[in-house]
């Protein structure tokens, strides 16, 4: 079995290395080795999004992910519909006074959650990840959005940078490859 050794690599590199290998195959399998849970989850999400089967074995502090690609499974082509993705890169809305920006962001999230039409994806990057963790004043609005069907994701690298990964309370941890993929699939992307 082909080995894709991604130990010591930061996201999204394990996903990209896995994708590059499987792009060269009509069918086949590989064992991807990663050394952290986030990379394990991201590689498995990638495999699932492509219709590949995967299983995980943990040994010696590493995750060994066996992925099988079957050429009889065809991925659906990318389609552009009316989907909307919102990318939030700050914990404040607009430029100027920080206190006003914090108030405006809370109001924006609340107004968005009260709308009849909600975005398919809300992606939090950079300081925006501070809105998805313990103590955020936006959690009520974000929970309403999630209940209405919005998929909420936060950048894992950003959560790590701010030391907030253990404080995440809403949504999933993602990686740059998956974030780019979601943005590319959306009919419209808005950056806040």
Backbone as a chain_set.jsonl record, in Angstrom:
{"seq": "XXXXXXXXXXXXXXXXXXXXXXXXXXXXXXXXXXXXXXXXXXXXXXXXXXXXXXXXXXXXXXXXXXXXXXXXXXXXXXXXXXXXXXXXXXXXXXXXXXXXXXXXXXXXXXXXXXXXXXXXXXXXXXXXXXXXXXXXXXXXXXXXXXXXXXXXXXXXXXXXXXXXXXXXXXXXXXXXXXXXXXXXXXXXXXXX", "coords": {"N": [[0.85, -1.185, 0.0], [0.488, 2.243, -0.775], [2.207, 4.801, 0.974], [1.511, 7.867, 2.492], [3.187, 10.104, 4.057], [2.544, 12.396, 6.391], [3.333, 13.463, 8.749], [4.175, 16.018, 11.017], [3.458, 18.054, 9.311], [1.702, 21.067, 8.668], [-1.766, 21.995, 8.575], [-3.174, 23.201, 5.529], [-1.716, 21.082, 4.421], [-1.545, 18.142, 4.763], [-4.057, 17.345, 3.69], [-3.878, 18.369, 1.095], [-1.647, 16.933, 0.096], [-2.721, 14.357, 0.161], [-4.882, 14.645, -1.605], [-3.497, 15.257, -4.009], [-2.168, 12.832, -4.501], [-4.36, 11.002, -4.844], [-5.588, 12.171, -7.024], [-4.117, 11.241, -9.114], [-4.959, 8.692, -9.607], [-7.284, 6.248, -10.893], [-8.456, 4.297, -9.434], [-7.718, 2.845, -6.248], [-5.612, 2.646, -3.276], [-4.355, 4.108, -0.227], [-2.232, 4.765, 2.583], [-2.438, 7.225, 4.863], [-0.435, 9.027, 7.019], [-0.656, 10.856, 9.921], [0.057, 13.22, 12.57], [-1.628, 14.431, 14.379], [-4.88, 15.142, 15.751], [-6.547, 16.994, 14.44], [-5.557, 17.09, 11.785], [-6.057, 14.426, 11.138], [-8.894, 14.37, 11.221], [-9.456, 16.244, 9.21], [-8.349, 15.04, 6.895], [-9.949, 12.771, 6.747], [-12.45, 13.989, 6.362], [-12.009, 15.111, 3.849], [-11.703, 12.726, 2.339], [-14.277, 11.609, 2.636], [-15.79, 13.592, 1.379], [-15.153, 13.162, -1.233], [-16.197, 10.734, -1.739], [-14.725, 8.53, -1.035], [-13.786, 5.614, 0.819], [-12.786, 5.289, 4.239], [-10.681, 4.409, 7.011], [-9.429, 4.41, 10.371], [-6.511, 3.892, 12.254], [-4.97, 4.096, 15.335], [-1.68, 4.395, 16.362], [1.346, 4.371, 18.182], [1.158, 7.108, 18.832], [0.446, 8.306, 16.471], [-1.821, 8.772, 13.682], [-3.075, 6.48, 11.451], [-4.448, 6.498, 8.451], [-6.395, 4.711, 6.392], [-7.276, 4.907, 3.1], [-9.551, 4.328, 0.506], [-10.084, 4.489, -2.893], [-12.551, 4.058, -5.238], [-13.067, 3.485, -8.583], [-15.603, 3.211, -9.583], [-17.19, 4.897, -8.259], [-18.329, 7.978, -8.833], [-17.653, 11.38, -8.551], [-19.858, 14.089, -8.02], [-20.146, 16.746, -10.353], [-18.967, 20.11, -9.775], [-21.402, 22.404, -8.865], [-23.053, 25.453, -9.461], [-25.234, 27.256, -7.678], [-27.737, 28.942, -5.902], [-26.372, 29.248, -3.568], [-24.905, 30.643, -0.633], [-21.976, 31.773, 0.898], [-20.557, 33.046, 3.778], [-17.735, 34.719, 4.88], [-16.077, 35.417, 7.761], [-13.729, 37.475, 9.079], [-12.915, 38.885, 11.271], [-13.387, 39.873, 14.699], [-14.758, 42.094, 14.984], [-16.933, 44.483, 13.417], [-16.349, 46.432, 10.667], [-14.276, 49.428, 10.419], [-12.637, 51.504, 12.821], [-13.689, 52.581, 16.037], [-13.107, 50.12, 18.48], [-15.014, 49.16, 20.398], [-17.433, 49.902, 19.238], [-17.274, 48.419, 16.87], [-17.408, 45.794, 17.885], [-19.999, 45.781, 18.952], [-21.448, 46.227, 16.584], [-20.841, 43.871, 15.155], [-22.074, 41.9, 16.72], [-24.723, 42.721, 16.382], [-24.972, 42.362, 13.623], [-24.683, 39.538, 13.331], [-26.906, 38.762, 14.834], [-29.034, 39.942, 13.337], [-28.684, 38.566, 10.936], [-29.325, 35.999, 11.796], [-32.019, 36.254, 12.264], [-33.116, 36.48, 9.805], [-35.083, 35.163, 7.09], [-33.846, 33.752, 5.068], [-30.876, 32.064, 5.211], [-27.258, 31.903, 5.19], [-25.551, 29.209, 3.489], [-23.04, 28.403, 4.367], [-20.964, 29.545, 7.016], [-17.953, 30.855, 7.563], [-15.258, 31.156, 9.736], [-12.362, 32.985, 10.161], [-8.979, 34.044, 10.976], [-9.082, 36.65, 13.358], [-11.788, 36.378, 13.511], [-12.483, 33.875, 14.472], [-12.74, 34.162, 17.165], [-15.356, 34.643, 17.691], [-16.673, 32.243, 17.846], [-16.165, 30.91, 20.154], [-16.0, 30.122, 23.737], [-17.471, 32.63, 25.775], [-18.013, 34.449, 23.773], [-20.028, 37.095, 22.509], [-21.74, 36.559, 20.49], [-22.831, 34.064, 20.357], [-25.527, 33.264, 20.749], [-26.893, 34.174, 18.439], [-25.401, 32.765, 16.509], [-26.021, 30.126, 17.195], [-28.745, 30.092, 16.524], [-28.512, 30.431, 13.765], [-27.183, 28.069, 13.093], [-29.159, 26.222, 13.859], [-31.014, 26.819, 11.913], [-29.844, 25.758, 9.73], [-27.366, 26.635, 8.73], [-24.0, 25.907, 8.035], [-21.348, 25.974, 10.192], [-18.008, 26.849, 10.447], [-14.678, 26.948, 11.733], [-11.382, 28.15, 11.268], [-8.75, 25.993, 11.864], [-5.991, 26.535, 12.17], [-6.09, 29.215, 12.849], [-7.533, 29.15, 15.263], [-5.635, 27.759, 16.781], [-3.52, 29.641, 16.74], [-4.535, 31.74, 18.293], [-4.798, 30.378, 20.645], [-7.226, 29.082, 21.219], [-8.448, 26.683, 20.607], [-9.395, 24.701, 22.371], [-11.538, 25.993, 23.429], [-13.598, 26.23, 21.659], [-17.027, 26.38, 20.92], [-19.083, 26.237, 19.104], [-19.845, 24.885, 15.961], [-17.566, 23.403, 13.508], [-14.076, 22.46, 13.303], [-11.961, 23.492, 10.746], [-9.901, 23.481, 7.748], [-7.574, 25.214, 5.575], [-7.688, 24.195, 2.956], [-10.257, 22.971, 2.819], [-11.793, 25.214, 3.386], [-11.278, 26.881, 1.174], [-12.37, 25.209, -0.774], [-15.121, 25.201, -0.046], [-15.688, 27.917, -0.46], [-15.244, 28.116, -3.218], [-17.275, 26.506, -4.208], [-19.552, 27.896, -3.658], [-22.207, 29.949, -4.887], [-22.195, 32.612, -4.311], [-19.943, 34.539, -2.412], [-19.353, 36.286, 0.517], [-17.274, 38.508, 2.177], [-16.735, 39.457, 5.448]], "CA": [[0.0, 0.0, 0.0], [1.236, 3.499, -0.849], [2.226, 5.566, 2.23], [1.612, 9.326, 2.394], [3.625, 10.48, 5.405], [2.272, 13.822, 6.6], [3.681, 13.83, 10.119], [4.904, 17.279, 11.122], [2.963, 19.043, 8.348], [0.576, 21.878, 9.116], [-2.911, 22.072, 7.679], [-3.906, 22.09, 4.918], [-0.795, 20.257, 3.641], [-1.914, 16.729, 4.681], [-5.181, 17.179, 2.76], [-3.377, 18.627, -0.262], [-0.822, 15.79, -0.309], [-3.633, 13.244, -0.08], [-5.611, 14.937, -2.843], [-2.584, 15.129, -5.15], [-1.944, 11.414, -4.778], [-5.554, 10.361, -5.38], [-5.88, 12.736, -8.346], [-3.369, 10.484, -10.133], [-5.5, 7.333, -9.665], [-8.69, 5.956, -11.144], [-8.843, 3.592, -8.217], [-6.556, 2.438, -5.469], [-5.659, 2.96, -1.859], [-3.141, 4.652, 0.378], [-2.254, 4.973, 4.026], [-1.984, 8.564, 5.206], [-0.011, 9.062, 8.421], [-0.629, 12.209, 10.485], [0.431, 13.176, 13.986], [-2.544, 15.192, 15.234], [-6.291, 14.827, 15.523], [-7.137, 17.914, 13.459], [-5.193, 16.597, 10.455], [-6.804, 13.181, 10.938], [-10.28, 14.708, 10.898], [-9.52, 16.926, 7.918], [-8.098, 14.061, 5.829], [-11.157, 11.931, 6.648], [-13.505, 14.804, 5.742], [-11.689, 15.167, 2.422], [-12.02, 11.421, 1.752], [-15.733, 11.48, 2.591], [-16.332, 14.532, 0.383], [-14.873, 12.599, -2.557], [-16.839, 9.435, -1.84], [-13.763, 7.474, -0.733], [-13.949, 5.021, 2.137], [-11.595, 5.467, 5.067], [-10.683, 3.877, 8.367], [-8.306, 4.964, 11.122], [-5.87, 3.109, 13.305], [-4.035, 4.934, 16.087], [-0.568, 3.641, 16.936], [2.557, 5.124, 18.494], [0.881, 8.544, 18.852], [0.108, 8.772, 15.129], [-3.043, 8.247, 13.091], [-2.864, 5.836, 10.156], [-5.746, 6.564, 7.798], [-6.441, 3.965, 5.137], [-8.272, 5.479, 2.195], [-9.754, 3.541, -0.705], [-10.808, 5.157, -3.977], [-13.12, 3.085, -6.163], [-13.391, 4.25, -9.794], [-17.023, 3.116, -9.906], [-17.85, 6.007, -7.567], [-18.024, 9.231, -9.53], [-18.024, 12.582, -7.802], [-20.718, 15.014, -8.744], [-19.429, 17.958, -10.748], [-19.264, 21.311, -9.013], [-22.541, 23.131, -9.411], [-23.229, 26.784, -8.909], [-26.647, 27.525, -7.509], [-27.952, 30.188, -5.174], [-25.774, 29.123, -2.246], [-24.16, 31.792, -0.124], [-21.002, 31.545, 1.954], [-20.064, 34.273, 4.403], [-16.438, 34.54, 5.525], [-15.911, 36.456, 8.776], [-12.296, 37.477, 9.384], [-12.635, 39.743, 12.415], [-14.389, 39.831, 15.752], [-15.379, 43.42, 14.961], [-17.455, 44.838, 12.102], [-15.953, 47.752, 10.202], [-13.073, 50.101, 10.92], [-12.933, 52.579, 13.764], [-13.647, 52.26, 17.459], [-13.274, 48.689, 18.742], [-16.268, 48.888, 21.101], [-18.505, 50.006, 18.243], [-17.125, 47.27, 15.975], [-17.896, 44.608, 18.607], [-21.458, 45.921, 18.999], [-21.968, 46.046, 15.228], [-20.738, 42.462, 14.774], [-23.15, 41.19, 17.417], [-25.974, 43.102, 15.708], [-24.97, 41.735, 12.299], [-24.952, 38.103, 13.507], [-28.3, 38.648, 15.273], [-29.904, 40.243, 12.196], [-28.54, 37.453, 9.996], [-30.033, 34.842, 12.352], [-33.453, 36.539, 12.219], [-33.525, 36.493, 8.412], [-35.697, 33.922, 6.632], [-32.859, 33.066, 4.237], [-29.581, 32.088, 5.896], [-26.183, 31.381, 4.346], [-25.264, 27.788, 3.587], [-21.814, 28.269, 5.152], [-20.35, 30.706, 7.65], [-16.58, 30.451, 7.826], [-14.568, 32.108, 10.603], [-10.914, 32.956, 10.003], [-8.228, 35.062, 11.689], [-9.711, 36.997, 14.635], [-13.192, 35.99, 13.464], [-12.708, 32.651, 15.258], [-13.075, 34.543, 18.542], [-16.815, 34.697, 17.794], [-17.215, 30.889, 17.967], [-15.609, 30.291, 21.361], [-16.557, 30.513, 25.034], [-17.427, 34.043, 26.104], [-18.412, 35.298, 22.644], [-21.365, 37.678, 22.643], [-22.478, 36.223, 19.266], [-23.197, 32.644, 20.361], [-26.975, 33.085, 20.608], [-27.203, 34.325, 17.014], [-24.784, 31.672, 15.765], [-26.815, 28.925, 17.443], [-29.958, 30.201, 15.7], [-28.115, 30.176, 12.376], [-26.913, 26.63, 12.985], [-30.456, 25.545, 13.912], [-31.692, 27.063, 10.637], [-29.178, 25.005, 8.674], [-26.054, 27.143, 8.322], [-22.834, 25.137, 8.475], [-20.405, 26.908, 10.807], [-16.669, 26.281, 10.571], [-13.603, 27.849, 12.152], [-10.044, 27.779, 10.813], [-7.976, 25.369, 12.933], [-4.735, 27.258, 12.352], [-6.42, 30.469, 13.538], [-7.835, 28.798, 16.654], [-4.34, 27.457, 17.411], [-2.764, 30.875, 16.885], [-5.086, 32.502, 19.425], [-4.899, 29.505, 21.814], [-8.651, 28.945, 21.506], [-9.014, 25.437, 20.077], [-10.128, 24.006, 23.433], [-12.665, 26.81, 23.86], [-14.61, 26.251, 20.598], [-18.322, 25.879, 21.399], [-20.056, 26.076, 18.023], [-19.299, 24.588, 14.644], [-16.48, 22.45, 13.333], [-12.743, 22.976, 12.961], [-11.674, 23.216, 9.345], [-8.557, 23.804, 7.271], [-7.62, 26.13, 4.447], [-8.132, 23.501, 1.74], [-11.712, 22.845, 2.887], [-12.357, 26.561, 3.32], [-11.218, 27.289, -0.248], [-13.327, 24.368, -1.482], [-16.473, 25.723, 0.23], [-15.832, 29.214, -1.119], [-15.323, 27.885, -4.656], [-18.551, 25.87, -4.531], [-20.663, 28.829, -3.413], [-22.573, 30.871, -5.959], [-21.783, 33.936, -3.837], [-19.166, 34.577, -1.17], [-19.249, 37.633, 1.082], [-16.273, 38.617, 3.245], [-17.082, 40.462, 6.458]], "C": [[0.892, 1.244, 0.0], [1.109, 4.249, 0.482], [2.377, 7.049, 1.903], [1.928, 9.815, 3.8], [3.495, 11.988, 5.579], [2.564, 14.242, 8.04], [4.509, 15.11, 10.106], [4.434, 18.357, 10.158], [1.751, 19.773, 8.915], [-0.546, 21.837, 8.094], [-2.777, 23.305, 6.801], [-3.014, 21.084, 4.188], [-1.141, 18.766, 3.636], [-3.069, 16.463, 3.704], [-4.702, 17.364, 1.325], [-2.527, 17.459, -0.757], [-1.688, 14.577, -0.635], [-4.38, 13.443, -1.387], [-4.718, 14.74, -4.062], [-2.35, 13.662, -5.505], [-3.17, 10.787, -5.436], [-5.994, 10.948, -6.716], [-5.182, 11.962, -9.455], [-3.948, 9.098, -10.365], [-6.945, 7.291, -10.134], [-9.268, 5.187, -9.964], [-7.573, 3.164, -7.503], [-6.698, 2.85, -4.028], [-4.323, 3.526, -1.399], [-3.35, 4.72, 1.878], [-1.64, 6.344, 4.29], [-1.636, 8.561, 6.688], [0.081, 10.522, 8.86], [-0.375, 12.106, 11.982], [-0.461, 14.016, 14.888], [-3.98, 14.936, 14.806], [-6.934, 15.725, 14.479], [-6.825, 17.441, 12.044], [-5.931, 15.3, 10.142], [-8.232, 13.482, 10.499], [-10.398, 15.362, 9.533], [-9.28, 15.977, 6.754], [-9.323, 13.17, 5.652], [-12.315, 12.703, 6.025], [-13.277, 14.912, 4.243], [-12.097, 13.859, 1.746], [-13.535, 11.256, 1.601], [-16.332, 12.381, 1.523], [-16.126, 14.027, -1.042], [-15.521, 11.232, -2.761], [-15.9, 8.269, -1.601], [-14.099, 6.882, 0.634], [-12.656, 5.21, 2.93], [-11.795, 4.805, 6.423], [-9.403, 4.352, 9.046], [-7.824, 3.963, 12.156], [-4.889, 4.04, 14.007], [-2.936, 4.036, 16.644], [0.648, 4.542, 17.078], [2.346, 6.641, 18.427], [0.563, 9.149, 17.491], [-1.207, 8.157, 14.683], [-2.708, 7.723, 11.7], [-4.24, 5.717, 9.499], [-5.663, 5.804, 6.48], [-7.594, 4.506, 4.304], [-8.334, 4.621, 0.941], [-10.607, 4.344, -1.672], [-11.257, 4.079, -4.957], [-13.593, 3.85, -7.398], [-14.85, 4.127, -10.202], [-17.831, 4.205, -9.209], [-17.416, 7.301, -8.236], [-18.504, 10.405, -8.697], [-18.906, 13.465, -8.663], [-19.925, 16.245, -9.143], [-19.863, 19.142, -9.896], [-20.444, 22.03, -9.66], [-22.656, 24.47, -8.706], [-24.716, 27.07, -8.86], [-26.793, 28.851, -6.774], [-27.299, 30.164, -3.796], [-24.925, 30.345, -1.904], [-23.226, 31.334, 0.977], [-20.555, 32.903, 2.473], [-18.774, 33.94, 5.13], [-16.238, 35.717, 6.471], [-14.474, 36.388, 9.285], [-11.915, 38.349, 10.578], [-13.711, 39.553, 13.468], [-15.108, 41.177, 15.877], [-15.871, 43.691, 13.54], [-17.053, 46.268, 11.769], [-14.674, 48.257, 10.839], [-13.482, 51.198, 11.892], [-12.803, 52.102, 15.193], [-13.95, 50.778, 17.691], [-14.606, 48.367, 19.405], [-17.456, 48.944, 20.147], [-18.459, 48.804, 17.301], [-17.64, 45.981, 16.59], [-19.422, 44.621, 18.66], [-22.069, 45.668, 17.634], [-21.912, 44.582, 14.791], [-21.834, 41.637, 15.442], [-24.49, 41.476, 16.738], [-26.092, 42.437, 14.337], [-25.343, 40.256, 12.402], [-26.414, 37.9, 13.924], [-29.25, 38.881, 14.103], [-29.866, 39.115, 11.165], [-29.344, 36.247, 10.489], [-31.546, 35.024, 12.314], [-33.998, 36.538, 10.797], [-34.137, 35.15, 8.035], [-34.732, 33.092, 5.794], [-31.502, 33.201, 4.912], [-28.511, 31.524, 4.966], [-25.989, 29.879, 4.545], [-24.06, 27.55, 4.499], [-21.45, 29.606, 5.78], [-18.987, 30.239, 8.118], [-15.901, 31.544, 8.638], [-13.072, 31.901, 10.469], [-10.301, 34.11, 10.77], [-8.955, 35.381, 12.99], [-11.205, 36.687, 14.659], [-13.49, 34.749, 14.286], [-13.063, 32.974, 16.705], [-14.585, 34.591, 18.774], [-17.437, 33.33, 18.044], [-16.781, 30.181, 19.249], [-16.324, 30.784, 22.622], [-16.419, 32.017, 25.25], [-17.82, 34.978, 24.974], [-19.823, 35.826, 22.866], [-22.23, 37.385, 21.419], [-23.026, 34.803, 19.273], [-24.7, 32.411, 20.18], [-27.377, 33.16, 19.13], [-26.626, 33.187, 16.184], [-25.525, 30.357, 15.979], [-28.107, 28.939, 16.638], [-29.637, 29.903, 14.243], [-27.852, 28.688, 12.155], [-28.225, 25.85, 12.973], [-31.243, 25.711, 12.613], [-30.975, 26.406, 9.461], [-27.849, 25.533, 8.188], [-24.967, 26.233, 8.879], [-21.794, 26.137, 8.964], [-19.061, 26.217, 10.981], [-15.678, 27.367, 10.974], [-12.272, 27.28, 11.682], [-9.239, 27.226, 11.993], [-6.667, 26.076, 13.215], [-4.973, 28.547, 13.133], [-6.745, 30.209, 15.009], [-6.554, 28.488, 17.415], [-3.561, 28.732, 17.699], [-3.222, 31.668, 18.107], [-5.209, 31.652, 20.7], [-6.332, 29.218, 22.216], [-9.256, 27.609, 21.095], [-9.837, 24.703, 21.135], [-11.368, 24.767, 23.886], [-13.779, 26.903, 22.8], [-15.91, 25.663, 21.114], [-19.347, 25.71, 20.285], [-19.324, 25.835, 16.705], [-18.143, 23.602, 14.69], [-15.168, 23.175, 13.077], [-12.448, 22.553, 11.538], [-10.239, 23.583, 9.022], [-8.675, 24.631, 6.01], [-8.071, 25.451, 3.157], [-9.654, 23.412, 1.71], [-12.402, 24.201, 2.789], [-12.379, 27.055, 1.878], [-12.245, 26.509, -1.054], [-14.755, 24.878, -1.284], [-16.699, 27.06, -0.47], [-15.99, 29.04, -2.631], [-16.655, 27.279, -5.075], [-19.726, 26.832, -4.42], [-20.944, 29.686, -4.633], [-22.119, 32.282, -5.602], [-21.011, 33.771, -2.534], [-19.047, 36.03, -0.743], [-18.225, 37.585, 2.193], [-16.667, 39.759, 4.168], [-15.829, 40.755, 7.277]], "O": [[1.914, 1.29, 0.684], [0.02, 4.321, 1.051], [3.257, 7.44, 1.136], [1.033, 9.927, 4.638], [4.249, 12.759, 4.984], [2.079, 15.279, 8.491], [5.421, 15.268, 9.294], [4.959, 19.47, 10.183], [0.89, 19.172, 9.557], [-0.308, 21.666, 6.898], [-2.318, 24.347, 7.267], [-3.528, 20.295, 3.394], [-1.042, 18.149, 2.576], [-3.054, 15.469, 2.977], [-5.081, 16.598, 0.439], [-2.668, 17.037, -1.905], [-1.419, 13.857, -1.596], [-4.498, 12.514, -2.187], [-5.135, 14.124, -5.043], [-2.338, 13.298, -6.682], [-3.051, 10.118, -6.463], [-6.706, 10.284, -7.47], [-5.603, 12.018, -10.61], [-3.471, 8.385, -11.247], [-7.737, 8.179, -9.818], [-10.41, 5.4, -9.556], [-6.492, 3.13, -8.091], [-7.744, 3.336, -3.599], [-3.309, 3.431, -2.091], [-4.476, 4.732, 2.375], [-0.474, 6.589, 3.979], [-2.444, 8.145, 7.518], [0.795, 11.322, 8.256], [-0.563, 11.05, 12.587], [-0.103, 14.289, 16.033], [-4.256, 14.567, 13.665], [-7.781, 15.269, 13.71], [-7.715, 17.392, 11.195], [-6.38, 15.096, 9.015], [-8.72, 12.917, 9.52], [-11.329, 15.074, 8.78], [-9.941, 16.095, 5.722], [-9.695, 12.849, 4.523], [-13.082, 12.141, 5.244], [-14.218, 14.82, 3.455], [-12.756, 13.874, 0.707], [-14.013, 10.815, 0.556], [-17.274, 11.988, 0.834], [-16.849, 14.427, -1.955], [-15.406, 10.642, -3.835], [-16.237, 7.131, -1.927], [-14.635, 7.572, 1.501], [-11.57, 5.282, 2.356], [-12.916, 4.662, 6.911], [-8.415, 4.658, 8.379], [-8.607, 3.291, 12.829], [-4.075, 4.696, 13.358], [-3.216, 3.041, 17.313], [0.939, 5.365, 16.21], [3.244, 7.376, 18.016], [0.426, 10.366, 17.368], [-1.654, 7.15, 15.233], [-2.129, 8.434, 10.878], [-5.086, 4.936, 9.936], [-4.946, 6.207, 5.564], [-8.739, 4.553, 4.754], [-7.306, 4.235, 0.385], [-11.693, 4.815, -1.333], [-10.447, 3.29, -5.444], [-14.419, 4.756, -7.288], [-15.301, 4.86, -11.081], [-19.003, 4.417, -9.52], [-16.239, 7.661, -8.193], [-19.631, 10.411, -8.201], [-18.719, 13.569, -9.876], [-19.115, 16.741, -8.358], [-20.974, 19.174, -9.366], [-20.463, 22.233, -10.873], [-22.388, 24.591, -7.51], [-25.379, 27.118, -9.896], [-26.027, 29.783, -7.021], [-27.641, 30.981, -2.941], [-24.32, 30.977, -2.77], [-23.626, 30.598, 1.879], [-20.217, 33.797, 1.697], [-18.723, 32.988, 5.908], [-16.229, 36.872, 6.044], [-14.051, 35.379, 9.849], [-10.732, 38.53, 10.865], [-14.821, 39.121, 13.159], [-15.95, 41.37, 16.755], [-15.295, 43.19, 12.574], [-17.379, 47.201, 12.503], [-14.074, 47.595, 11.686], [-14.574, 51.754, 11.777], [-11.916, 51.314, 15.52], [-14.928, 50.247, 17.164], [-15.266, 47.402, 19.02], [-18.374, 48.13, 20.239], [-19.5, 48.235, 16.972], [-18.243, 45.161, 15.897], [-20.063, 43.593, 18.44], [-23.085, 44.982, 17.521], [-22.831, 44.101, 14.128], [-22.447, 40.779, 14.808], [-25.296, 40.567, 16.544], [-27.173, 42.003, 13.939], [-26.202, 39.772, 11.665], [-27.083, 36.989, 13.437], [-30.177, 38.097, 13.897], [-30.894, 38.755, 10.592], [-29.972, 35.552, 9.691], [-32.282, 34.038, 12.33], [-35.212, 36.588, 10.601], [-33.762, 34.116, 8.588], [-34.794, 31.863, 5.81], [-31.03, 34.311, 5.159], [-28.82, 30.755, 4.056], [-26.231, 29.347, 5.629], [-24.056, 26.618, 5.303], [-21.605, 30.66, 5.164], [-18.874, 29.347, 8.958], [-15.958, 32.72, 8.276], [-12.569, 30.791, 10.639], [-10.999, 35.042, 11.171], [-9.407, 34.46, 13.671], [-11.824, 36.73, 15.722], [-14.616, 34.571, 14.752], [-13.634, 32.133, 17.4], [-15.041, 34.581, 19.917], [-18.607, 33.25, 18.417], [-17.01, 28.982, 19.405], [-17.128, 31.716, 22.586], [-15.381, 32.605, 24.946], [-17.948, 36.183, 25.191], [-20.7, 35.109, 23.346], [-23.34, 37.907, 21.315], [-23.63, 34.377, 18.289], [-25.096, 31.45, 19.521], [-28.115, 32.306, 18.638], [-27.278, 32.695, 15.263], [-25.648, 29.558, 15.05], [-28.522, 27.902, 16.121], [-30.393, 29.209, 13.564], [-28.258, 28.124, 11.14], [-28.392, 24.926, 12.177], [-32.044, 24.848, 12.254], [-31.442, 26.485, 8.325], [-27.247, 24.928, 7.301], [-25.007, 25.839, 10.045], [-21.405, 27.044, 8.227], [-18.974, 25.145, 11.579], [-15.819, 28.534, 10.61], [-12.066, 26.067, 11.698], [-9.067, 27.908, 13.004], [-6.268, 26.207, 14.372], [-4.161, 28.929, 13.977], [-6.298, 30.941, 15.891], [-6.398, 28.903, 18.563], [-3.002, 28.887, 18.785], [-2.405, 32.198, 18.86], [-5.673, 32.15, 21.726], [-6.639, 29.118, 23.404], [-10.466, 27.421, 21.224], [-10.881, 24.136, 20.812], [-12.169, 24.233, 24.653], [-14.787, 27.575, 23.02], [-15.913, 24.572, 21.684], [-20.389, 25.092, 20.506], [-18.33, 26.49, 16.387], [-17.794, 23.053, 15.735], [-15.149, 24.343, 12.689], [-12.658, 21.399, 11.164], [-9.461, 23.948, 9.904], [-9.758, 24.739, 5.435], [-8.764, 26.067, 2.347], [-10.277, 23.737, 0.699], [-13.466, 24.322, 2.183], [-13.389, 27.588, 1.416], [-12.918, 27.071, -1.918], [-15.516, 24.977, -2.247], [-17.777, 27.307, -1.01], [-16.786, 29.743, -3.254], [-17.116, 27.519, -6.191], [-20.776, 26.606, -5.022], [-20.02, 30.103, -5.332], [-21.709, 33.052, -6.47], [-21.377, 32.972, -1.672], [-18.687, 36.897, -1.539], [-18.292, 36.716, 3.062], [-16.903, 40.883, 3.724], [-15.869, 41.574, 8.195]]}, "num_chains": 1, "name": "protein.A"}
